[in-house]
Amino acid sequence: MACLVPKEFFITSGYAISPVSDLNAFDLALLNAQICEQNLVAVSSVIPDGAVEVEIKPLPMGAVTFCVLSQMRGYSGENIAAGIAYTYRKDGHGGYVAEGHLHGNAADLKYELERKMKEMSRIRGVEFGEIKFRIEELSVPQGRYGCCISALVFSDFR
């Protein structure tokens, strides 16, 4: 049985507003994050051994693209935030990603993501290195829809 094991990933994010719908705001947020032309497949939270972070790179239109995706949609006057936290294990055996979203601000979301990462470390009995974050927040204008997204996108496989 063949397995797809990611060897590269990149981090991206975006936000957008739309007068039409939250779906259109989501689509535009994906466009702003440069991942709107892919078929996104949500995966869970493991960065494989040896996988390295790279700069954002173009992917072929229609490519089945595996990612850890956080999104938050809102409407008229709501404050929304979406983000990810990611890190490598200190023992060198890969890493982990946590995603989160809320009605609120980036500071509150960062706190929640830190709590999630701490718990992931605790239940595995491993120490994590420096935790990095990518968080987007938006105060949705009156009469508009909004969306924030953050993603860790696997871009090449072994």
C-alpha positions as CSV (number, residue, x, y, z in Angstrom):
1,M,0.0,0.0,0.0
2,A,1.5,3.4,-1.0
3,C,1.4,6.2,1.5
4,L,1.6,9.9,0.8
5,V,4.0,11.4,3.3
6,P,4.5,15.1,3.1
7,K,8.0,16.4,2.8
8,E,7.2,20.1,2.5
9,F,4.6,22.5,3.7
10,F,3.9,26.2,3.6
11,I,1.8,28.5,5.8
12,T,-0.7,30.9,4.4
13,S,-3.7,33.0,5.5
14,G,-6.2,35.5,4.3
15,Y,-9.4,37.3,5.0
16,A,-12.1,38.9,3.0
17,I,-15.5,40.5,3.0
18,S,-18.4,40.1,0.6
19,P,-21.7,41.9,0.1
20,V,-23.3,38.6,-1.3
21,S,-22.6,35.7,1.1
22,D,-20.2,34.1,3.6
23,L,-19.3,31.5,0.9
24,N,-18.2,34.3,-1.4
25,A,-16.1,35.8,1.5
26,F,-14.6,32.4,2.1
27,D,-13.8,32.0,-1.7
28,L,-12.1,35.5,-1.7
29,A,-10.2,34.7,1.5
30,L,-8.8,31.6,-0.2
31,L,-7.9,33.7,-3.2
32,N,-6.1,36.1,-0.9
33,A,-4.2,33.2,0.6
34,Q,-3.3,31.9,-2.9
35,I,-5.1,28.5,-2.5
36,C,-8.4,29.2,-4.2
37,E,-7.8,27.1,-7.3
38,Q,-7.2,23.8,-5.4
39,N,-9.4,21.1,-4.2
40,L,-8.7,21.3,-0.5
41,V,-8.8,18.2,1.7
42,A,-8.7,18.7,5.4
43,V,-6.3,16.6,7.3
44,S,-5.5,16.5,11.0
45,S,-2.5,17.7,12.9
46,V,0.8,15.8,12.2
47,I,3.9,17.2,10.5
48,P,5.9,14.1,9.4
49,D,9.5,13.4,10.3
50,G,11.7,15.4,7.9
51,A,9.0,17.7,6.6
52,V,10.3,21.2,6.2
53,E,8.6,24.6,5.9
54,V,9.0,26.3,2.6
55,E,7.9,29.6,1.1
56,I,4.4,29.6,-0.4
57,K,4.4,28.1,-3.8
58,P,2.0,27.9,-6.7
59,L,0.0,24.7,-7.0
60,P,-1.6,23.4,-10.2
61,M,-5.3,24.4,-10.7
62,G,-7.6,21.6,-9.5
63,A,-4.9,19.8,-7.5
64,V,-6.1,17.7,-4.6
65,T,-4.3,19.6,-1.8
66,F,-4.0,18.4,1.7
67,C,-4.0,21.0,4.4
68,V,-4.8,21.8,8.0
69,L,-7.4,24.6,7.5
70,S,-9.0,26.9,10.0
71,Q,-11.8,29.2,8.9
72,M,-14.3,31.5,10.6
73,R,-17.2,33.2,8.9
74,G,-19.2,36.1,10.3
75,Y,-21.7,38.8,9.5
76,S,-22.3,42.5,10.0
77,G,-20.4,43.8,13.0
78,E,-19.0,40.6,14.3
79,N,-15.4,40.2,15.2
80,I,-13.9,36.9,14.0
81,A,-10.6,35.2,14.0
82,A,-9.1,32.0,12.5
83,G,-5.6,30.6,13.0
84,I,-3.2,27.8,13.4
85,A,-0.3,27.1,15.7
86,Y,2.5,24.7,14.7
87,T,5.7,23.3,16.0
88,Y,8.3,20.6,15.9
89,R,9.0,18.1,18.7
90,K,12.3,18.7,20.5
91,D,13.3,15.1,20.0
92,G,13.3,15.7,16.2
93,H,10.4,13.3,15.4
94,G,8.1,15.5,13.4
95,G,5.7,18.1,14.7
96,Y,2.1,19.1,15.2
97,V,-0.5,21.6,14.1
98,A,-3.5,23.0,16.0
99,E,-6.3,25.0,14.4
100,G,-8.8,27.3,16.0
101,H,-11.5,29.9,15.2
102,L,-13.8,32.1,17.3
103,H,-16.0,35.1,17.5
104,G,-13.4,37.4,19.1
105,N,-9.9,38.7,18.5
106,A,-6.5,37.4,17.6
107,A,-5.2,37.6,21.2
108,D,-8.0,35.4,22.5
109,L,-7.4,32.9,19.7
110,K,-3.7,32.8,20.4
111,Y,-4.4,32.0,24.0
112,E,-6.7,29.1,22.9
113,L,-4.1,27.8,20.5
114,E,-1.4,27.9,23.1
115,R,-3.7,25.8,25.4
116,K,-4.3,23.3,22.7
117,M,-0.6,22.9,21.9
118,K,0.2,22.5,25.6
119,E,-2.4,19.7,25.9
120,M,-1.1,18.0,22.7
121,S,2.4,18.0,24.3
122,R,1.1,16.7,27.6
123,I,-0.9,13.8,26.2
124,R,2.0,12.6,24.1
125,G,4.6,13.1,26.8
126,V,6.9,15.0,24.5
127,E,8.4,18.5,24.6
128,F,7.7,20.9,21.8
129,G,10.1,23.5,20.4
130,E,9.1,27.1,19.6
131,I,5.4,27.4,18.7
132,K,4.7,29.5,15.6
133,F,1.3,31.1,14.9
134,R,-0.6,32.4,11.9
135,I,-3.8,34.2,12.9
136,E,-6.1,36.4,10.9
137,E,-8.8,38.6,12.5
138,L,-11.5,40.7,11.0
139,S,-14.2,43.1,12.2
140,V,-16.9,42.5,9.6
141,P,-18.4,45.8,8.3
142,Q,-22.1,46.4,8.7
143,G,-24.2,44.7,6.0
144,R,-21.4,42.5,4.9
145,Y,-20.2,38.9,5.3
146,G,-16.6,38.1,6.3
147,C,-14.3,35.2,6.5
148,C,-10.8,34.6,8.0
149,I,-8.7,31.6,7.1
150,S,-5.3,30.2,8.1
151,A,-3.7,27.0,6.7
152,L,-0.7,24.7,6.8
153,V,-0.6,23.3,3.2
154,F,1.3,20.2,2.3
155,S,3.0,21.0,-1.0
156,D,5.2,18.0,-1.9
157,F,5.4,14.4,-1.0
158,R,7.8,11.5,-0.8
